[in-house]
Amino acid sequence: MNFFNQTLKIKTLEDEFNYIKNHFKYWTMNSWNGLVSIANNVKIYNLGLTAAQLDKAYDLLDCKNFYDDINLLIYDSELQVTFNGKSSGYLVLHNFENNGCAVSPWYWDYENFNKLYPDYDHETIEDIINYDFELVRDFDILCDELRERLIYQIENSEIKTETYTTTHQRKVIA
């Protein structure tokens, strides 16, 4: 199911540009520094789950090994993706070589782009848009895969409560 990836209707370069321009963005370190990047709101209650699925999802969040599969999917995607936000409710696409922003900021300030980069020809701009579109599409596909993995865990996992003891050593003044 395509929950995040809405690229199936994209046919033209203008559609690709607008998909990136209108995609949800997140202030990666707060709005004061101006660093914004492509993101998706992945808070449990925003994933289109039923009430029963929501209850189990919240229980899964408390499990020690819950993030193992999620982190593996993110790692295997080879995208630079991190959880962000006070409750880690946003998955953010980064490019750490571009001030953290995964795509060129000119998508949200296109009018000034031509003034800043007058030497870019149409073919170069088209290549940039195609590359960025594929990157954002792959990110949205990853978010859908993560959502599907969560639903799989909800439907197929059994949650057990374990009691365990830890032994600690400490130094004291005798």
Secondary structure, DSSP 8 states (H G I E B T S, - for coil): --SS---TT--SHHHHHHHHHHS-EEETT-GGG--EEEEEE--GGGS---HHHHHHHHHHHTSTTTHHHHHHHHHHHT--EEEESTTS-EEEE--TTTTT-SS-GGGGSHHHHHHH-TT--HHHHHHHHHHHHHHHHHHHHHHHHHHHHHHHHHHH------------------
